[in-house]
Amino acid sequence: MKNRSLVSISDYTIEEQIKILELAAEFEKNPRQKILENHVVASLFFEPSTRTRLSFESAAAQLSAKIVGFSEASSSSVSKGETLKDTILTVSNYSDIIVMRHPREGSAKYADEVAPVPIINAGDGAHQHPTQTLLDMYSIMKTQGRLDDLNIAFVGDLKYGRTVHSLVMALCQFNTTFHLVSPTELKLPSYVKQHIKDKNLTYHQYTEMNEVIPLVDILYMTRIQKERFFDPIEYERVKDAYILRLPMLDNTRDNMKVLHPLPRVNEIDSDVDDSPQAYYFQQAKNGVFVRMALLASILGVV
Amino acid sequence: MEERKELKVNAIENGTVIDHIPTQSVFQVIHMLNLNECENQILFGTNLDSKKYGKKGIIKVSNRFFAPRDVNKIALVAPTATLIEIRNYKVAKKKVVVIPNTVDEFVKCVNPNCITNHEDVVTHFRVIDKKDVKLQCLYCEKTTAKDNFTFK
């Protein structure tokens, strides 16, 4: 994968995705390595995303890379009206790889076209966030021992969540059975469901999550945002139906884990945090290992 | 060739005639083929009577012959158009336009948050539906349908 940008998850074959996950497992065993000592990683966050940025920067720092960059557009020359192309071309002179978060959809692909160095897309608008998908896959593989033949439930806002769309698409490669729990207003878009059908896989749709919990290996929770509802009364009506509380986890499968891309607001009760099923903080930690694997692979040091 | 008493748009000796253009698309076709910057003689007419379509437009470009990939893009706005190559006042070749597999440059992406609408980026689309004419942006992957076409 040397010098290969990661703009969209489909840029990497299934074998290459698995290779990244295996390499991430190696870094988890031995995270502090000075293998990127002679490399500079640029971290360009045109919109703030503290969690993703710190995860990337921590991954780079643990491998001894130098990090340059900015954490929001206002502290860069973008605020002076510089084009994305000019920023990317300039920063390419200062770094070996660029990690970029940008509010516009398609910006990562465009940056990749103009940049002489590889690009890792850390989120381009509502379009793609492939490293989140890889860390979700890593978390599933790690907790279940495999990616194939699992029952996976997605709960909450399935309509607007880019994280959910990308993960569903990626899991379609692994004979997954999908359980989709959402208010009718926030159902999974038809093009994603079509993708499931095209792969001859099964999905079930629900408006309540209670009956789903005992059936699944992974319960992937997401946040329902008030702004997504035209009718505030409707939001009030549904919001409590999608909160995970500790007693609901009484009858789960032994291997069942709860994932969440974070930040969480109130959709998982804090009581759940200490349950054996809670995995979302470990999931966030896994993101660092996956990003180490990506940086090391693309920079060609492994 | 059918005989006509008088041609509304004069015949050309050599060049290309683009016939059966929907009347509302004539100026778009001129723009798409960059004819506004072409220095050859160009004759065009619109709102002409057509037996087949009621009304039509026609463009005649002297001494110019188009490569299919340059001209097929007009199929997006003028699917009924026919291309006639004229040599020595005679029809040398006649063909219909075909919707291409990819569309570059002149259509705008429908997604207001697409990078192509904010930076000086040449647009690229894959034609994912030739019947209803739907284009998928290679940058943001959103689909632009025929009814939403705006041209750069």
Interface residues (C-beta under 8 A of the other chain):
Chain A: T83 L84 K85 H102 P103 R104 E105 G106 S107 K109 Y110 D124 G125 A126 H127
Chain B: C109 N111 N113 C114 I115 T116 H118 E119 D120 V121 C137 L138 Y139 C140 E141 K142
